Amino acid sequence: MNSYKHFSFDLWLTLIKSHPSFKQERNRFFYDNFNQKNKSLEEVTRIFRQVDLMCNAINEKTGNNLEAEEMYLMVISEMNDHEKSFHDIDLSALYDEMEQLVFKYLPVIYCDNTSSALSRLKQSGNNTLSLLSNTAFIKGRTLREVLKRLEIHHLFDFQLYSDEVGMSKPNQELFQLMIRTVTSHRNEESIQLNEIIHIGDNIKADIEGGSIAGISTLLINSNNKSILSLFN
């Protein structure tokens, strides 16, 4: 750990995870409000998962970012066998509804060690911390508020979200943006690539992306290693 000056973190399944009831309530909302073909709740759940996986794969492949509203429309279209007209859907109101659902069923800190580990990193020497997160059904604006409500937002010097910059990991332009922003937040201090580490749960987006950018990486949570591995 002592060789690093900046710690970049993925967010979902690295530092936080969904509230156990959130996806169930979100799926129920779409089942109740956009289900002209009378799909079962189980089928709606499957469709959400399918769209999530597909859009994540597309974003990783192209390096671009599909918007949350586009993803919700994909779900609605699939639920209705692609026969549903979108003209009567208020996308802004729909997203606001989903955002309030996120706040009602607030994501939770990934594990008991997460917050204390972040605090320890932040308080150790001259370290800076940041977030580099791909987004999907939940936008960066919402996640910023989530981190405030979880009382960990102050631990990060800056936050970068794919929907806000139009790029998704492992896009090298996104990693280069992160590296430039590190320099800016460290008052133009010269910092070497091997003094930056990116930590995440996704081999392609986080580990391969960071490695190609020339920075150090650490895979956690998806491989039985926890955030405490940073202190080994």
C-alpha positions as MATLAB code, in Angstrom:
seq = 'MNSYKHFSFDLWLTLIKSHPSFKQERNRFFYDNFNQKNKSLEEVTRIFRQVDLMCNAINEKTGNNLEAEEMYLMVISEMNDHEKSFHDIDLSALYDEMEQLVFKYLPVIYCDNTSSALSRLKQSGNNTLSLLSNTAFIKGRTLREVLKRLEIHHLFDFQLYSDEVGMSKPNQELFQLMIRTVTSHRNEESIQLNEIIHIGDNIKADIEGGSIAGISTLLINSNNKSILSLFN';
ca = [
       0.000    0.000    0.000;
       2.804    2.454    0.849;
       3.898    2.786   -2.787;
       0.525    4.192   -3.892;
      -0.494    7.821   -3.719;
      -3.881    7.563   -5.429;
      -6.584    4.924   -5.021;
      -9.253    4.720   -7.735;
     -12.301    2.583   -6.967;
     -15.093    1.017   -8.923;
     -18.411    1.433   -7.090;
     -20.990   -1.335   -7.638;
     -20.038   -4.676   -6.092;
     -16.758   -3.101   -5.021;
     -17.871   -0.561   -2.413;
     -21.675   -0.830   -2.448;
     -24.380   -3.280   -3.497;
     -28.130   -3.094   -4.051;
     -30.596   -3.097   -1.195;
     -32.093   -6.611   -1.044;
     -35.563   -5.259   -1.895;
     -34.707   -2.694   -4.558;
     -34.739   -4.815   -7.709;
     -37.843   -6.641   -6.562;
     -39.718   -3.354   -6.082;
     -38.408   -1.887   -9.342;
     -39.498   -4.966  -11.282;
     -42.896   -4.825   -9.605;
     -43.293   -1.181  -10.679;
     -42.714   -2.080  -14.338;
     -44.912   -5.160  -14.012;
     -47.749   -2.946  -12.707;
     -47.330    0.002  -15.080;
     -45.920   -1.157  -18.439;
     -47.194   -4.671  -18.845;
     -49.700   -4.665  -21.687;
     -48.737   -8.229  -22.639;
     -49.338   -9.508  -19.098;
     -45.886  -10.921  -18.618;
     -45.285  -12.671  -15.311;
     -43.229  -10.944  -12.637;
     -40.611  -13.646  -13.117;
     -40.428  -12.802  -16.829;
     -40.085   -9.086  -16.083;
     -37.244   -9.911  -13.707;
     -35.561  -11.987  -16.416;
     -35.926   -9.162  -18.941;
     -34.319   -6.645  -16.599;
     -31.390   -8.976  -16.065;
     -31.060   -9.633  -19.796;
     -31.050   -5.927  -20.678;
     -28.595   -5.167  -17.886;
     -26.127   -7.811  -19.076;
     -26.534   -6.878  -22.742;
     -26.014   -3.151  -22.192;
     -23.064   -3.752  -19.921;
     -21.459   -5.918  -22.612;
     -22.166   -3.267  -25.273;
     -20.671   -0.502  -23.120;
     -17.563   -2.549  -22.407;
     -17.171   -3.402  -26.092;
     -17.735    0.083  -27.516;
     -16.362    2.103  -24.614;
     -19.416    4.347  -24.885;
     -22.395    4.685  -22.542;
     -26.020    3.683  -23.051;
     -28.269    6.007  -21.076;
     -30.486    4.781  -18.245;
     -33.588    5.959  -20.108;
     -32.596    3.918  -23.169;
     -32.234    0.849  -20.985;
     -35.647    1.346  -19.404;
     -37.179    1.675  -22.869;
     -35.484   -1.580  -23.899;
     -37.093   -3.293  -20.913;
     -40.528   -1.894  -21.739;
     -40.174   -2.871  -25.393;
     -39.109   -6.415  -24.537;
     -41.930   -6.774  -22.005;
     -44.429   -5.885  -24.715;
     -42.959   -7.958  -27.551;
     -41.649   -4.762  -29.178;
     -45.207   -3.546  -29.890;
     -45.351   -0.781  -27.274;
     -45.322    2.819  -28.491;
     -43.057    5.119  -26.512;
     -44.823    8.399  -27.288;
     -46.839    8.406  -24.053;
     -43.888    7.667  -21.760;
     -42.525   10.614  -19.784;
     -38.879    9.556  -19.487;
     -37.970   12.300  -17.046;
     -40.814   11.363  -14.724;
     -39.973    7.672  -15.081;
     -36.375    8.219  -14.064;
     -37.424   10.434  -11.155;
     -39.680    7.584   -9.993;
     -36.783    5.135  -10.174;
     -34.506    7.561   -8.357;
     -36.944    7.858   -5.477;
     -37.108    4.072   -5.346;
     -33.308    3.966   -5.042;
     -33.479    6.391   -2.125;
     -36.287    4.413   -0.468;
     -34.352    1.158   -0.809;
     -30.903    2.638   -0.396;
     -27.896    0.612   -1.572;
     -25.772   -0.745    1.252;
     -22.056   -0.673    1.961;
     -20.524   -3.813    0.465;
     -19.104   -5.251    3.699;
     -18.255   -4.344    7.282;
     -14.652   -3.495    6.354;
     -15.406   -1.126    3.482;
     -15.949    2.189    5.256;
     -13.156    1.729    7.766;
     -10.713    0.722    5.009;
     -11.576    3.819    2.976;
     -11.145    6.027    6.030;
      -7.816    4.415    6.806;
      -6.586    5.054    3.249;
      -7.789    8.642    3.311;
      -6.121    9.401    6.625;
      -2.824    7.762    5.702;
      -0.235   10.278    4.523;
      -0.943   12.249    1.372;
      -3.293    9.791   -0.313;
      -6.130   10.811   -2.618;
      -9.150    8.629   -3.462;
     -11.641    8.663   -6.319;
     -14.455    6.720   -7.977;
     -14.438    5.471  -11.574;
     -17.777    3.791  -12.180;
     -19.787    2.545  -15.123;
     -23.478    3.283  -14.701;
     -26.539    1.452  -15.988;
     -30.098    1.843  -14.705;
     -28.905    4.309  -12.030;
     -27.234    7.571  -13.041;
     -24.234    9.285  -11.557;
     -26.402   12.093  -10.171;
     -28.292    9.535   -8.111;
     -25.163    7.728   -6.979;
     -23.634   10.971   -5.731;
     -26.649   11.430   -3.465;
     -26.508    7.767   -2.418;
     -22.924    8.222   -1.215;
     -23.976   11.278    0.785;
     -26.745    9.314    2.459;
     -24.315    6.481    3.178;
     -21.948    9.120    4.645;
     -18.902    8.108    2.604;
     -18.935   10.811   -0.104;
     -16.386   12.942    1.781;
     -13.769   10.211    1.459;
     -13.436   10.780   -2.311;
     -11.588   13.663   -3.888;
     -13.593   13.259   -7.105;
     -16.137   10.951   -8.740;
     -16.300    9.976  -12.425;
     -19.409    8.250  -13.835;
     -19.785    6.873  -17.336;
     -23.127    8.572  -18.031;
     -21.662   11.966  -17.127;
     -18.604   11.681  -19.384;
     -20.064    9.485  -22.158;
     -17.439    6.771  -21.785;
     -17.389    3.374  -20.076;
     -14.568    1.249  -18.699;
     -12.376   -0.237  -20.111;
     -12.243    2.722  -22.538;
      -8.705    4.054  -22.286;
      -9.863    7.636  -22.716;
     -11.816    7.260  -19.477;
      -8.783    5.960  -17.601;
      -6.689    8.780  -19.041;
      -9.309   11.272  -17.848;
      -9.042    9.781  -14.381;
      -5.241   10.051  -14.449;
      -5.376   13.700  -15.565;
      -7.935   14.480  -12.874;
      -5.671   12.902  -10.246;
      -2.887   15.297  -11.243;
      -5.279   18.242  -11.098;
      -6.525   17.333   -7.625;
      -2.978   16.873   -6.385;
      -2.091   20.446   -7.406;
      -0.225   19.368  -10.551;
       2.139   17.187   -8.489;
       4.122   14.821  -10.670;
       2.715   11.370   -9.998;
       3.918    8.162  -11.619;
       1.529    5.628  -13.113;
       2.784    2.957  -10.716;
       1.708    5.217   -7.841;
      -1.948    4.903   -8.956;
      -4.012    1.783   -8.296;
      -7.527    0.990   -9.513;
      -9.599   -1.436   -7.449;
     -12.695   -3.220   -8.741;
     -14.618   -6.466   -9.122;
     -14.725   -6.710  -12.920;
     -11.791   -8.358  -14.695;
     -12.425   -6.735  -18.088;
     -13.606   -3.254  -17.109;
     -11.443   -2.704  -14.043;
      -8.417   -4.967  -14.219;
      -7.772   -5.169  -17.963;
      -8.732   -1.521  -18.420;
      -6.450   -0.302  -15.662;
      -3.574   -2.541  -16.712;
      -3.673   -1.285  -20.309;
      -3.599    2.275  -18.954;
      -0.347    1.391  -17.193;
      -1.583    1.708  -13.618;
      -1.658   -0.934  -10.904;
      -4.867   -2.889  -10.324;
      -6.471   -5.061   -7.658;
      -9.403   -7.427   -8.147;
     -11.601   -7.791   -5.066;
     -14.908   -9.353   -3.993;
     -15.410  -11.479   -7.117;
     -12.323  -13.531   -6.255;
     -12.580  -13.986   -2.462;
     -10.232  -11.060   -1.813;
     -11.578   -8.137    0.204;
     -10.693   -4.455    0.338;
      -8.358   -5.345    3.199;
      -6.005   -6.799    0.575;
      -4.836   -3.217    0.044;
      -3.092   -3.334    3.408;
      -1.179   -6.579    2.875;
];
